[in-house]
Amino acid sequence: MFSRGYRGTTAKPSLLGFGCMRLPRVSEESQEIDFEKAERLIDEAYAAGVNYYDTAYVYHDGKSEGFLKRALAKYPRESYFLADKMPSWHLKMPGDVERIFEEQLKRCGVDYFDFYLCHSITAKSLETFEKFDVFTYLEHQKEKGRIRRLGFSFHDTPEVLEKVLSLRDWDFAQIQLNYIDWLAQDAKGQYTLLQNAGIPVVVMEPVRGGALATLCPEAAACFKQAEPDRSLASWALRFAGSLPGVMTVLSGMNTLEQVRENTALFTAFTPLSDEEQKTLEKAAELYKAHLTIPCTGCRYCMDCPSGVEIPKMFALYNDYTLSQREGVYLKAYEALPETQRAASCVQCGRCAERCPQHIQIPEKMQEIKACIEKLQAD
């Protein structure tokens, strides 16, 4: 299994890591893990050279850690790397930090974690981590050898990341990175900050929760024309794995087919060539165009008799369809005066007659209105 050495040690986590958030379940309605099927996946991955296993206190309603205890018990402890996480949203009182950490060690059946993360740092959750002095507690656990490398997973802007990096010397960081979020969520900016700081990167959501394994017909055809026998998901995985400084690319594999395809890909891993990078960029543009409204911001549709800020509505919606940041979208939408919002559209159609891109603007305004109402209801 292709791997890159971790800085300062001879240990080498595999470039392909096993994410244990989407293990096979006994039914679609349940988070109960199908232990037999899931354990077979772990055995298959381990045999192929995967040695990095990522879990969390909350995965599968708290059952993922216990599953890994059973699945990895047959293997020498020093032969694999185990990563776990401290969830800020479960911290209600000072004693919770120690209680959760001790519970995690017990659930996993280990004396130490190779990699331990502050789970899902954002500007808001950072306040909780600091309130309960989590970093200090985890530093003490690291001094005791119960944590080998201390890091964090991250879901916010590069500006917030800069603040997090200033708090201590982190051993690694985990970010959402794929060829769509490279710009849509500024994964590029986050990655660059970590690269400049010399911090190894663990990649989560390289296939964007499976979305990049299907794509629209145009984007799929672009990839298939270049490499007919290569899967769409493999392009996404290779994009993440090709970046310098990426230590491990996590894949939430839940079928034997996925395990076999991914381990084969990383066993004989080859970074994207310049020509393949161009193909990926072209396919990404086709996919983004499929997801978004083709507004150029020319403003020929304006002024709207009802006051709707049409280009702004499209810009916010397009950003949301690519980033899926619901809170950010709602906040930006609701910050606008009511007359400028999609809900103020009266379907007069004057805008559509003037649009050079031939966008059916009234229909799209109804689509945006419905989307906002759904997000607000959730």
N, C-alpha and C positions, 0 to 999 in steps of 0.2 A: 504494500500500500504506500503510495507516494506520500511523503511527509516532509515537513520542514522543522528544523530544530527550534526548540523554545530558547529564547535568549538566556544566556548565563548557565545553561545546563546541557547535558547530553541527551536529555529526554526528548522524544520526538512524537508528539501527538499526530495521529494520522490526519492527512489533509481532509479526508471525508470523516465527519463526525455523525453519530447517530442521535438525532433529536427525539426524545421520548415524550412528546406532547400529543402525538397522533398515532398511538399504537392501535392495533386491531382491537375492536370492541365486540362484546357479546351481541350487541344490537345497536342499531342506529340511534335509538332513543336513550341509550345508557352510556355512561362513561366507564362502565365496568370493563376492565381489560380482559380480552380473551388470552389467558396466560399461555396456553399451549401454542397458539399461532404466533403470539408476540415473542415467546422464548425462542421459537425456531428462527425468527428473523435475527435476533441477537446472535444466536449460534452461527448463522450463515455469515453475518457481517464480521463477527470476530474471526472466523476461519479465514476470511478474505483479507484480514489485516486491519480492520477498523478497531481502534483502541480508545476512542474518545466517546463517552456516553454522557449526554446532557439531560438532566431532569430538573424538577422544581417542586417546591412544597405543594403547589396547587394543581399540578398536572393530573389529569384524570381524577379530579376530586380527591387528590391526596394519595392516590393509589400507585402512581408511577414510581415513586421511590421504593416502595415495598416490592414492586415487580422486579426492579433492577437488583434488589438484594437477592432474590431467588435466581434470576437469570444469570447473574455474574458470579454467584457463589462457587461454581465449579471451576473458575479460572483463578490463577494466582493473582493476588491483590496487586502486585507490582507490574502486572502485564497490561493493565488498562488504566485510563484516566477517567475519573468520575467528577462531574461538575454538578453543583447544586446551587440553590439561590435563596436569598432572604427576601420575603415579600413585605414591602412597606405597609400594604393595606391590611395586614393582619396584626400590625403593631398598635395596641391600644393602651398598654402600660409598660413601664420599664422592664419588668420581668419577662415580657413576651420574647425579647430578643434571645435570651439564653434558653428559654423554654423551647422555642422553635428550633434553634440550632441543635440542641441535644436530641430533640425528637427526630430530626433529620438524620443524624448519625445512627440512631437506633433503627429507624425505618430502613436505611440503606445497608445496615449491618457492617459498618466500617468504623475505623478509628480516626480517619482523616479524609478530607476532600482534597483531591488534586487541584481542582479549580473551584473557587467559590465566588459567587456574584451577588452584588446588591441588585435585586430584581427590578428591571424596568424603571430606571431613573428618568424622571422628568423634573421640571422646575418645581412642581408641586410635591412629588414624592421625595425630592431631595430635602425638603423641609422636615418631613417625617423622619428620614434617616438621621438628620442632624439633631432633631428633637430628642430622639432616644439614644443618641451617641452610638449609633450602630457601627460606624467606622472604627471607633476606639475598641469596642468589644471584639470585632472581627480581627483587628490588628493583634490583640492579645491572643486570640486563638491561633493566629499564624505563628506567633512567637512560641507557642506551645507545640507547634508541629501538627495541629489539627486541621489547618488550612495550609496548603503548599503554595498556592498562588491566589492572590485576591484581586478581583476585578468587578465589573459591573456590566449589566445589559442596559441599553439606552434607547429612549424613544422621545427625542426632542430635537431642538435646533442646534446647529454648531455653536451658537452663542452660549447656550446652556452647557454644552459639552466642554467648552473652554473653562467654565467655572468648575465643573467636576474635575477636570484634569489638574486644576490648581490646588485641589484639596490635599492630595497626597501623591506618592509615586505608585501608580497602579501597575500591576503585573500584566494585565490584558484587558480587553474590552470587547463586548459583543454588540454588534449593530445590525440593523436590518439593511441588507445590501443586495440589490439585484439591478439588472440593466434598465428597468423602468424607474425604480426609486432612486437610481443614481442621480437623477435631476429632480424628479417629482417630490422627493422628501429630502433632497440635498444629502443623500448618502455620500456623494462625492466629497462634500465639505467636511463631513464627519470623518470619513476615511483619511482625508488629507491631514486633518489635525492629529489623528492617531499616528499616522506615518511620520509626521514631523516630530512627534514626541517619542518615536521609537517604541510604541506600544503594539504588541501583537494583536491582531484582529481575529475574532471569531465571528463568522457570518451566520446570521439567522435569516430565514425566509428568502433563500437564494432563488426559489421558484415562485415566490410571492404567494405562498399558501396553495400552490398547485395551479394558479392562474396562468403561469407561463409554460405550462405543459400542454395547453390546448391552443390558445391564440385565435385570432380571426383568420379566415381563409387566405387573405392577402399576405399577412405576415408569415403564416405557416408555409405558404407556397414559396416565399422568398428563401426560407431556410431549406426547404426540401429540394429546391432547384440547386442550391449550393452543395448540400450533403444529403442525398436521398435516403440513406440508411441510418442517419443520425436522428435521435428523438429530439423533440422540441425542448424537453426538460434538460437534456444534456448541454445545450447551448447556454442555458441559464447557469448551470452548475460550473461550466468551464469559464464563464465570464467571471464569476466570483473567485474561483480557484486560481485564475491567471494573475490576479492582482498581487504585487509584491507586498509582503507584510501580513498577508492573510495566513493565519496559522491553521485554522480549521473551518471547513464549510459544513454547517449542520444541515442534515436532510431528515425530515420527519417521515421516514420510510415505514409503510404499513402493509406492503405486500412483498412476497418473495421476488416477484418480477422487478420491483423497484430496487430491492437490495442487490440483486444480481446485476442489473444494468448499471447502477451507480458504482458498485465496487469494481466492476470491469472498467468503467470509465476512469476511475481514480487510480487503479492499479497500473494502467498504462497511460497516465495523465500527460497530455500535451497542452500547453497554454495556447490560447487563441493566436493565430497568425495575424498579420496586418490585414490580409485579405478577408479572413474570417471576421475580424473586428468590424470591417466595413459592412459585411453582410449582416451582422448583428445590429449595427446602427440603423441600417435601412429597414430591417424587419421591425425594429423598435419604433421607428417613426410611423410605419404602417399601422402598427398595433395602437399607438397613441392616437392616431387619426381616427381609428375605428371607435375608440372609447370616447372621444371628445367631440364637441360641436365645432365645426370648422370656421369659427369666427376669427377674422383678422384684426378686429378692432378698428376698422376704417371709419366707423360711426356714420355711415350713410343712412343707417336706420333711424338716427336721432334727428330731432328731438321727439320723444314719445309723448303723445297728447296726455297720457295718464301720468307721466313723470318717471316711468320705469327706466332705470339705468341699464339698458340692454347689454352693451359690451361688458359691463362690470358683472352682471348676472352670469354671463357665459364664462368669463374668466374665473370666477369663483367656483362655478360648477365643474369646469374642466380640471381645475386643480384638485378638486375633491375626487373626481372619478379616477384620477391617477394616483392620488396619495391615500385616499380612503380615511383621511383624518376628520372624523365626524365632528369632534368638538371644535376644531379650528374652523371648519366650514360654517357651522352654526353660529359661532361667535362673530365671524366676519359678516355673515348675512344679516344677523340681527342688529349689528352695529349701524347698518344703513337706515336712513329714514324710510318709513313704511311705503311712501309713494314710489321709492326707487326699487322696491322689491318685486320679484316675479308675481307675487300674489296680487299686485295692483294692475296687472295686465287685464284689459277688457276685451281682448281678442278682436280689435278693430282691423288688423291686418295691414295697416299702412306701412309698417316697418318691413314686412316680408316683400312688399312690392319694390322696395328700394334696395334690398340686400343683394350685392354683387355675387355673393356665394350661394344665393338661392336657398337660404336657410328658412325653413318654415318656423319663423320666430314665435308666433302665438302658440304653436304646438309645443315647442321647446320650453316656453314659459310655463305651460301647464305641467310639463315633465319636472321642471325644477320645483314648482310649487308642491307637487305631490311628494317629491323627494324630501323637501324640507319638512313637510307635515309628518312624514314617516319618522324622520330623525328626531323631531320634537316629541313625538308620541313615545318613542323608545327611551 
